[in-house]
Structure formats: C-alpha cells, structure tokens
Amino acid sequence: MILGLTGGIATGKSTVSDIFRNEGIPVIDADIAAREAVEPGEKAYQDIINHFGLSILNEDGTINREKLGRIVFNNEKERKVLNGIVHPAVRQKMKKEAECCKENGHSLVVMDIPLLIESDLFHMVDDVLVVYVPENIQLERLMERNSYSKEEALKRINAQLPIEKKRSYASYVIDNSGSREETRQQVKRLLKKFRNN
C-alpha cells in the first residue's frame, strides 16, 4: 500500500515522516526526488539545458536553482515548460523507488508529497494522510520557526490550499497540535491498524 503524506507549511509533516522512518517504514520524499531528477546525467537535466541554455549552470555543471528560478518566477510560460520537464521525471523516480520497496518486502510505503492535493496526484497513492494543526497553531509555529512577522507568515500560509480544505481530502489525519510523543502515538496506532488489515 502506498500512503500519500501531505500537510501545510509548519504543520509538522517532517516530524511525521521521521516517525515513520523510525518505525522502519520507507519514506519517499518528493523534494529529494525533485533534486535528484535534475542532477547531471539525468534526462530532465538534459531537457532543462536544451530549453533554458547553458547560462543556468553553475561552474561545476549543476543547475543554478536561483538563476533558473528567476527565469521561471515571472514567466508563466517558462514555468510551465520547467514543470512539464521536472514533474513527470519526479513522479517516475518516486514510482520506481516504491517498486523497489515492494520488491524488498515492504507492504507499506509512504510518499511524502507536499503538493499532493494541489497537483492532483491522487493516482500515485492508495490513501491520503494529512498532517493537521489548526491554522492559529500553524501561524504561531511558522513565525517561531522562520522568525517571520505575522504578515510574512500569513502570506505563506495563504499561498497554499487551506489546511481545513486539505483535511477534507484525507483518508487519515494525524493531529500534530500536541506534543511530539502524542503525534508518535497516533502514527503507531495508524501503523497497527494497517498491520492488522
């Protein structure tokens, strides 16, 4: 079974990922897969250079994310081109990794996909797990974690699908508004449920 793990900024998705890993469950991280997909030697890397040119490279031949970011940030058309190259490569990488996990005898694999709901990637997972905290706690934690003003933090939270809406897509919810130990117990209960099925 592939469980899609998602949440909002500062809801504690990384915490829950770590708990799964500590329980011996393989976690496939979309952010890591996205970095690996554009490394030299990968097809997506070549496709990006073919389209955007050599000026986006660092001296060591890796892609300069900031330069590329500046190109696509204000240009919807170029951003679509980049996403059209990177997203399929990332999905393919994650699927391949999940297959390997299954071949190695894992019956449960967690795919950590921050934009699972926004990008409509439900076809990649069997069930959706949302890491949830009420918005006031999300705001508090984000301000504390990143030293943001209330305004900056709200801007980032509002740029995402509201956590209450994400929650409505969930097959399972982990409420991370308590202590780390309480969150760990919820994950353990969930794993017990999966193992008993």
PASEBA-1860 file (N, C-alpha, C; in nm, 3 decimals):
! residues 197
1> MILGLTGG> 0.083/-0.119/0.000/0.000/0.000/0.000/0.088/0.126/0.000 ~ 0.048/0.223/-0.080/0.122/0.349/-0.083/0.037/0.456/-0.016 ~ 0.094/0.513/0.089/0.025/0.616/0.166/0.083/0.752/0.129 ~ 0.000/0.841/0.081/0.046/0.975/0.044/0.041/1.065/0.166 ~ 0.156/1.118/0.203/0.166/1.205/0.321/0.173/1.350/0.276 ~ 0.085/1.433/0.329/0.086/1.574/0.294/0.040/1.657/0.412 ~ 0.045/1.789/0.395/0.004/1.879/0.503/0.028/2.020/0.455 ~ 0.028/2.115/0.547/0.056/2.253/0.510/0.191/2.294/0.566
9> IATGKSTV> 0.232/2.414/0.533/0.358/2.467/0.585/0.348/2.473/0.738 ~ 0.452/2.424/0.805/0.460/2.427/0.952/0.353/2.345/1.024 ~ 0.298/2.243/0.955/0.203/2.155/1.026/0.275/2.035/1.087 ~ 0.401/2.013/1.047/0.478/1.905/1.107/0.490/1.779/1.023 ~ 0.485/1.798/0.892/0.497/1.684/0.800/0.632/1.613/0.816 ~ 0.739/1.691/0.833/0.873/1.631/0.850/0.880/1.547/0.977 ~ 0.816/1.596/1.082/0.812/1.523/1.209/0.747/1.386/1.187 ~ 0.634/1.386/1.118/0.561/1.261/1.094/0.642/1.169/1.002
17> SDIFRNEG> 0.708/1.226/0.900/0.797/1.148/0.813/0.903/1.077/0.894 ~ 0.966/1.153/0.986/1.072/1.095/1.070/1.020/0.982/1.157 ~ 0.898/0.999/1.209/0.840/0.894/1.294/0.820/0.766/1.211 ~ 0.768/0.781/1.089/0.752/0.664/1.001/0.887/0.595/0.977 ~ 0.989/0.677/0.947/1.123/0.620/0.922/1.174/0.543/1.044 ~ 1.155/0.604/1.161/1.199/0.538/1.285/1.125/0.408/1.313 ~ 1.005/0.397/1.256/0.927/0.274/1.272/0.960/0.173/1.161 ~ 1.059/0.207/1.079/1.104/0.113/0.975/1.022/0.118/0.846
25> IPVIDADI> 0.943/0.223/0.830/0.862/0.237/0.708/0.938/0.323/0.609 ~ 0.956/0.275/0.484/1.027/0.358/0.387/0.946/0.482/0.350 ~ 1.015/0.596/0.347/0.951/0.722/0.310/1.020/0.774/0.183 ~ 0.942/0.796/0.080/0.994/0.850/-0.045/0.957/0.999/-0.048 ~ 1.058/1.084/-0.048/1.038/1.227/-0.034/1.039/1.295/-0.171 ~ 0.929/1.361/-0.206/0.918/1.427/-0.337/1.023/1.536/-0.356 ~ 1.057/1.607/-0.247/1.157/1.714/-0.259/1.295/1.658/-0.294 ~ 1.329/1.546/-0.232/1.458/1.481/-0.261/1.457/1.428/-0.405
33> AAREAVEP> 1.346/1.364/-0.442/1.333/1.310/-0.579/1.345/1.423/-0.681 ~ 1.291/1.541/-0.648/1.297/1.656/-0.740/1.441/1.704/-0.757 ~ 1.517/1.701/-0.648/1.658/1.741/-0.658/1.737/1.640/-0.741 ~ 1.712/1.512/-0.715/1.786/1.406/-0.786/1.751/1.403/-0.935 ~ 1.626/1.436/-0.968/1.580/1.427/-1.107/1.651/1.526/-1.199 ~ 1.707/1.633/-1.140/1.772/1.734/-1.224/1.924/1.734/-1.206 ~ 1.978/1.625/-1.155/2.124/1.615/-1.142/2.186/1.580/-1.278 ~ 2.312/1.620/-1.298/2.379/1.586/-1.425/2.368/1.437/-1.455
41> GEKAYQDI> 2.341/1.407/-1.581/2.328/1.267/-1.622/2.183/1.222/-1.631 ~ 2.093/1.295/-1.565/1.950/1.261/-1.571/1.889/1.322/-1.697 ~ 1.784/1.257/-1.748/1.718/1.306/-1.870/1.661/1.446/-1.849 ~ 1.597/1.470/-1.733/1.536/1.601/-1.707/1.642/1.711/-1.708 ~ 1.760/1.679/-1.657/1.872/1.775/-1.655/1.903/1.819/-1.798 ~ 1.916/1.720/-1.887/1.948/1.749/-2.027/1.837/1.829/-2.093 ~ 1.712/1.791/-2.065/1.597/1.862/-2.124/1.592/2.008/-2.079 ~ 1.627/2.032/-1.951/1.628/2.169/-1.897/1.734/2.252/-1.969
49> INHFGLSI> 1.854/2.195/-1.985/1.962/2.267/-2.053/1.926/2.293/-2.199 ~ 1.867/2.193/-2.264/1.828/2.209/-2.404/1.731/2.326/-2.421 ~ 1.645/2.346/-2.323/1.546/2.453/-2.335/1.599/2.587/-2.283 ~ 1.660/2.585/-2.164/1.696/2.711/-2.098/1.840/2.757/-2.127 ~ 1.922/2.669/-2.186/2.058/2.708/-2.222/2.160/2.686/-2.111 ~ 2.287/2.703/-2.146/2.397/2.675/-2.054/2.416/2.783/-1.947 ~ 2.355/2.898/-1.968/2.374/3.010/-1.873/2.315/2.981/-1.735 ~ 2.231/2.877/-1.724/2.169/2.847/-1.594/2.255/2.749/-1.512
57> LNEDGTIN> 2.374/2.715/-1.564/2.459/2.619/-1.493/2.559/2.686/-1.400 ~ 2.588/2.617/-1.290/2.700/2.656/-1.204/2.829/2.612/-1.271 ~ 2.943/2.654/-1.217/3.072/2.616/-1.276/3.093/2.465/-1.276 ~ 3.037/2.396/-1.176/3.055/2.250/-1.168/2.957/2.173/-1.257 ~ 2.876/2.246/-1.334/2.784/2.179/-1.426/2.646/2.151/-1.369 ~ 2.628/2.177/-1.239/2.495/2.156/-1.181/2.407/2.277/-1.214 ~ 2.276/2.258/-1.201/2.183/2.366/-1.232/2.182/2.468/-1.119 ~ 2.194/2.594/-1.157/2.186/2.703/-1.060/2.037/2.733/-1.038
65> REKLGRIV> 1.986/2.684/-0.924/1.842/2.696/-0.897/1.795/2.841/-0.892 ~ 1.880/2.929/-0.841/1.840/3.069/-0.832/1.825/3.132/-0.970 ~ 1.921/3.107/-1.057/1.913/3.162/-1.193/1.789/3.108/-1.265 ~ 1.768/2.978/-1.253/1.653/2.916/-1.318/1.524/2.971/-1.256 ~ 1.526/2.986/-1.125/1.411/3.039/-1.054/1.373/3.179/-1.102 ~ 1.475/3.261/-1.124/1.448/3.398/-1.170/1.382/3.398/-1.308 ~ 1.422/3.303/-1.393/1.364/3.295/-1.528/1.217/3.255/-1.519 ~ 1.188/3.153/-1.441/1.051/3.099/-1.441/0.957/3.172/-1.345
73> FNNEKERK> 1.014/3.244/-1.249/0.930/3.306/-1.145/0.830/3.405/-1.204 ~ 0.876/3.486/-1.298/0.788/3.589/-1.354/0.737/3.554/-1.493 ~ 0.757/3.429/-1.533/0.716/3.391/-1.668/0.639/3.260/-1.665 ~ 0.506/3.273/-1.670/0.416/3.158/-1.659/0.447/3.051/-1.764 ~ 0.475/3.095/-1.888/0.502/3.002/-1.998/0.627/2.918/-1.968 ~ 0.734/2.986/-1.925/0.859/2.916/-1.894/0.843/2.825/-1.773 ~ 0.762/2.869/-1.676/0.740/2.785/-1.558/0.668/2.656/-1.597 ~ 0.573/2.670/-1.690/0.501/2.550/-1.737/0.596/2.454/-1.809
81> VLNGIVHP> 0.689/2.510/-1.887/0.788/2.427/-1.957/0.870/2.351/-1.853 ~ 0.919/2.423/-1.753/1.002/2.360/-1.650/0.924/2.251/-1.575 ~ 0.801/2.284/-1.534/0.719/2.185/-1.463/0.690/2.064/-1.551 ~ 0.672/2.089/-1.680/0.646/1.980/-1.775/0.765/1.886/-1.789 ~ 0.885/1.937/-1.761/1.005/1.853/-1.765/1.025/1.783/-1.631 ~ 1.017/1.861/-1.523/1.054/1.810/-1.390/0.948/1.717/-1.329 ~ 0.821/1.757/-1.335/0.719/1.679/-1.265/0.708/1.533/-1.311 ~ 0.702/1.507/-1.443/0.697/1.366/-1.485/0.820/1.287/-1.440
89> AVRQKMKK> 0.937/1.353/-1.444/1.061/1.285/-1.403/1.057/1.249/-1.255 ~ 1.004/1.340/-1.174/0.994/1.317/-1.030/0.896/1.202/-1.003 ~ 0.782/1.207/-1.069/0.681/1.101/-1.049/0.737/0.964/-1.086 ~ 0.809/0.960/-1.199/0.868/0.834/-1.245/0.970/0.781/-1.142 ~ 1.052/0.872/-1.091/1.154/0.837/-0.992/1.088/0.780/-0.865 ~ 0.980/0.845/-0.821/0.912/0.802/-0.699/0.844/0.666/-0.719 ~ 0.785/0.647/-0.836/0.719/0.518/-0.864/0.821/0.405/-0.865 ~ 0.937/0.433/-0.928/1.044/0.333/-0.934/1.092/0.296/-0.794
97> EAECCKEN> 1.107/0.399/-0.710/1.151/0.377/-0.572/1.049/0.293/-0.495 ~ 0.920/0.322/-0.516/0.813/0.247/-0.449/0.816/0.101/-0.492 ~ 0.840/0.077/-0.622/0.851/-0.060/-0.672/0.964/-0.135/-0.602 ~ 1.079/-0.066/-0.588/1.194/-0.128/-0.519/1.158/-0.165/-0.376 ~ 1.087/-0.076/-0.309/1.047/-0.102/-0.170/0.958/-0.226/-0.163 ~ 0.864/-0.236/-0.257/0.774/-0.352/-0.260/0.854/-0.480/-0.285 ~ 0.948/-0.472/-0.381/1.031/-0.589/-0.411/1.114/-0.632/-0.290 ~ 1.148/-0.534/-0.205/1.225/-0.566/-0.084/1.137/-0.606/0.034
105> GHSLVVMD> 1.009/-0.632/0.005/0.922/-0.689/0.108/0.844/-0.589/0.193 ~ 0.847/-0.461/0.156/0.769/-0.363/0.235/0.624/-0.362/0.186 ~ 0.530/-0.380/0.279/0.389/-0.378/0.239/0.331/-0.237/0.247 ~ 0.403/-0.148/0.319/0.359/-0.009/0.329/0.475/0.083/0.290 ~ 0.445/0.176/0.202/0.543/0.277/0.160/0.475/0.413/0.175 ~ 0.546/0.509/0.234/0.493/0.645/0.249/0.556/0.734/0.142 ~ 0.470/0.805/0.067/0.520/0.905/-0.028/0.492/1.042/0.030 ~ 0.597/1.115/0.062/0.586/1.248/0.119/0.578/1.348/0.003
113> IPLLIESD> 0.455/1.396/-0.025/0.433/1.485/-0.140/0.364/1.613/-0.091 ~ 0.442/1.722/-0.074/0.384/1.845/-0.022/0.261/1.894/-0.099 ~ 0.265/1.888/-0.233/0.154/1.940/-0.313/0.068/1.829/-0.372 ~ 0.053/1.721/-0.297/-0.025/1.605/-0.342/-0.166/1.647/-0.388 ~ -0.232/1.727/-0.307/-0.371/1.764/-0.336/-0.375/1.870/-0.446 ~ -0.294/1.976/-0.430/-0.292/2.085/-0.528/-0.256/2.037/-0.668 ~ -0.164/1.940/-0.676/-0.119/1.891/-0.807/-0.200/1.771/-0.855 ~ -0.305/1.736/-0.780/-0.395/1.627/-0.817/-0.317/1.498/-0.846
121> LFHMVDDV> -0.234/1.456/-0.748/-0.151/1.336/-0.766/-0.209/1.214/-0.695 ~ -0.341/1.213/-0.680/-0.407/1.103/-0.608/-0.381/0.967/-0.675 ~ -0.358/0.969/-0.808/-0.334/0.844/-0.881/-0.203/0.776/-0.837 ~ -0.116/0.851/-0.769/0.013/0.793/-0.728/0.004/0.717/-0.595 ~ -0.105/0.740/-0.520/-0.115/0.683/-0.386/-0.247/0.608/-0.368 ~ -0.250/0.520/-0.267/-0.374/0.446/-0.238/-0.462/0.523/-0.140 ~ -0.399/0.589/-0.043/-0.472/0.667/0.057/-0.394/0.794/0.088 ~ -0.465/0.893/0.144/-0.403/1.022/0.176/-0.403/1.042/0.328
129> LVVYVPEN> -0.285/1.076/0.380/-0.270/1.110/0.521/-0.234/1.256/0.530 ~ -0.316/1.333/0.599/-0.289/1.476/0.615/-0.240/1.502/0.758 ~ -0.126/1.571/0.768/-0.076/1.616/0.898/-0.141/1.751/0.924 ~ -0.216/1.757/1.033/-0.303/1.871/1.058/-0.269/1.943/1.188 ~ -0.272/2.075/1.183/-0.281/2.158/1.304/-0.378/2.271/1.271 ~ -0.452/2.323/1.369/-0.540/2.437/1.340/-0.456/2.555/1.289 ~ -0.517/2.641/1.209/-0.442/2.749/1.144/-0.371/2.842/1.242 ~ -0.431/2.865/1.360/-0.365/2.955/1.457/-0.233/2.895/1.506
137> IQLERLME> -0.229/2.762/1.522/-0.104/2.696/1.564/-0.004/2.696/1.449 ~ -0.054/2.674/1.328/0.029/2.677/1.208/0.100/2.813/1.198 ~ 0.024/2.919/1.219/0.077/3.055/1.213/0.184/3.077/1.320 ~ 0.151/3.037/1.442/0.243/3.050/1.556/0.375/2.979/1.528 ~ 0.365/2.853/1.483/0.484/2.771/1.460/0.570/2.826/1.346 ~ 0.504/2.875/1.241/0.578/2.927/1.127/0.653/3.054/1.165 ~ 0.587/3.140/1.242/0.652/3.264/1.288/0.774/3.230/1.374 ~ 0.755/3.132/1.462/0.863/3.091/1.552/0.978/3.025/1.476
145> RNSYSKEE> 0.942/2.931/1.389/1.042/2.851/1.317/1.127/2.936/1.222 ~ 1.063/3.027/1.148/1.134/3.103/1.044/1.158/3.249/1.081 ~ 1.125/3.285/1.204/1.136/3.425/1.250/1.064/3.521/1.156 ~ 0.945/3.480/1.109/0.864/3.565/1.021/0.778/3.659/1.104 ~ 0.746/3.773/1.046/0.643/3.858/1.105/0.510/3.787/1.079 ~ 0.405/3.830/1.149/0.274/3.770/1.131/0.231/3.781/0.984 ~ 0.259/3.898/0.926/0.221/3.926/0.787/0.292/3.830/0.691 ~ 0.423/3.814/0.709/0.502/3.723/0.623/0.450/3.580/0.634
153> ALKRINAQ> 0.427/3.538/0.758/0.381/3.401/0.781/0.244/3.378/0.718 ~ 0.154/3.474/0.735/0.020/3.461/0.676/0.025/3.455/0.525 ~ 0.116/3.534/0.465/0.131/3.535/0.320/0.167/3.394/0.271 ~ 0.258/3.328/0.341/0.300/3.194/0.301/0.189/3.091/0.324 ~ 0.119/3.103/0.434/0.009/3.010/0.463/-0.102/3.028/0.359 ~ -0.133/3.153/0.327/-0.242/3.182/0.232/-0.207/3.147/0.088 ~ -0.078/3.126/0.060/-0.037/3.086/-0.075/-0.068/2.937/-0.099 ~ -0.102/2.866/0.008/-0.132/2.723/-0.003/-0.282/2.699/0.012
161> LPIEKKRS> -0.323/2.580/-0.026/-0.460/2.538/-0.002/-0.481/2.536/0.149 ~ -0.590/2.596/0.201/-0.610/2.598/0.346/-0.607/2.457/0.407 ~ -0.549/2.447/0.526/-0.530/2.317/0.590/-0.665/2.248/0.615 ~ -0.770/2.325/0.643/-0.903/2.265/0.665/-0.952/2.198/0.536 ~ -0.922/2.261/0.422/-0.964/2.203/0.294/-0.882/2.076/0.265 ~ -0.751/2.084/0.294/-0.667/1.965/0.274/-0.720/1.848/0.357 ~ -0.759/1.881/0.478/-0.809/1.779/0.571/-0.930/1.705/0.511 ~ -1.011/1.776/0.434/-1.131/1.715/0.378/-1.098/1.608/0.272
169> YASYVIDN> -0.974/1.607/0.222/-0.932/1.506/0.123/-0.871/1.382/0.190 ~ -0.851/1.389/0.320/-0.773/1.285/0.387/-0.851/1.157/0.413 ~ -0.782/1.044/0.394/-0.835/0.915/0.440/-0.802/0.902/0.589 ~ -0.687/0.960/0.627/-0.641/0.957/0.767/-0.586/1.095/0.802 ~ -0.602/1.133/0.929/-0.549/1.262/0.976/-0.464/1.238/1.100 ~ -0.345/1.297/1.102/-0.263/1.300/1.223/-0.271/1.443/1.276 ~ -0.326/1.458/1.396/-0.336/1.591/1.457/-0.206/1.617/1.532 ~ -0.128/1.711/1.480/0.005/1.738/1.534/0.004/1.861/1.625
177> SGSREETR> -0.110/1.894/1.685/-0.112/2.015/1.768/-0.067/1.990/1.911 ~ -0.047/1.863/1.946/0.001/1.832/2.081/0.152/1.814/2.083 ~ 0.199/1.728/2.173/0.343/1.702/2.185/0.389/1.606/2.077 ~ 0.520/1.599/2.060/0.579/1.506/1.964/0.541/1.362/2.000 ~ 0.537/1.334/2.130/0.503/1.199/2.176/0.358/1.164/2.141 ~ 0.268/1.261/2.154/0.127/1.236/2.118/0.116/1.206/1.969 ~ 0.193/1.280/1.889/0.194/1.257/1.744/0.248/1.117/1.714 ~ 0.356/1.080/1.784/0.416/0.947/1.765/0.315/0.835/1.795
185> QQVKRLLK> 0.238/0.854/1.902/0.138/0.754/1.940/0.030/0.741/1.832 ~ -0.009/0.853/1.772/-0.109/0.849/1.664/-0.056/0.771/1.544 ~ 0.071/0.796/1.510/0.132/0.724/1.397/0.137/0.575/1.429 ~ 0.176/0.541/1.552/0.185/0.400/1.592/0.048/0.331/1.585 ~ -0.056/0.403/1.628/-0.193/0.346/1.621/-0.232/0.321/1.476 ~ -0.195/0.416/1.389/-0.226/0.403/1.247/-0.154/0.282/1.188 ~ -0.026/0.267/1.223/0.053/0.153/1.172/-0.006/0.021/1.221 ~ -0.053/0.020/1.343/-0.113/-0.101/1.400/-0.238/-0.138/1.319
193> KFRNN> -0.316/-0.037/1.284/-0.437/-0.057/1.204/-0.399/-0.118/1.067 ~ -0.294/-0.062/1.003/-0.251/-0.114/0.874/-0.202/-0.258/0.886 ~ -0.127/-0.286/0.992/-0.070/-0.421/1.009/-0.177/-0.524/1.038 ~ -0.287/-0.481/1.098/-0.395/-0.575/1.130/-0.485/-0.604/1.011 ~ -0.474/-0.521/0.908/-0.559/-0.543/0.789/-0.499/-0.646/0.696
END
